């Protein structure tokens, strides 16, 4: 475990960072950073990549993580920010914002896949980090649960699109709704499928 090696060398405040919604064509990008009180503790034994968990499991672990964190920060990047800055750039900037939003300053930062440029803290970008680092897995759960809650709220505002089921990702149901009802303000105009619909007058 990555955290075990870091702790053995004297690091205590280790932040994990991850996002939810990068590949969706609707809704915000949500990024979380979290410092667990002890990532090696048995109480985090069930914490893993949020995509491997059921919604019920994620909700339960969300509370566990919040209650047993030294500090956490969750930020939401709007559709307009994604369209104006590009999803990769705003994702990196969002990770930086999340780390800087932690009330306790981390001594080391672990991110899922992407390096945070210009971060004045030792950091490591971990390939498939949400599968090998508990801190990153915990951040993935915080980000995923938060974003799913937002998408369920948006479903009530845009009931024709099925946001509560597909969470803004492209599915047959979502594509059919877009073809029938058109593009909304919560759709990312910079994404190719949405841009094509706009070009075709949807």
Secondary structure, 3 states (H helix, E strand, C coil): CHHHHHHHCCCCCEEEEEEECCCCCECCEEEEEEEECCCCCHHHCCCCCHHHCCHHHHHHHHHHHHHCEEEEEEEEECHHHHHHHCHHHHHHHHHHHHHHCCCCCCCEEEEECCCCCCCCCCEEEECCHHHHCHHHHHHHHHHHHHHHHHHHHHHHHCCCCCHHHHCCCCCHHHHHHHHHHCCCCCECCCCHHHHHHHHCCC
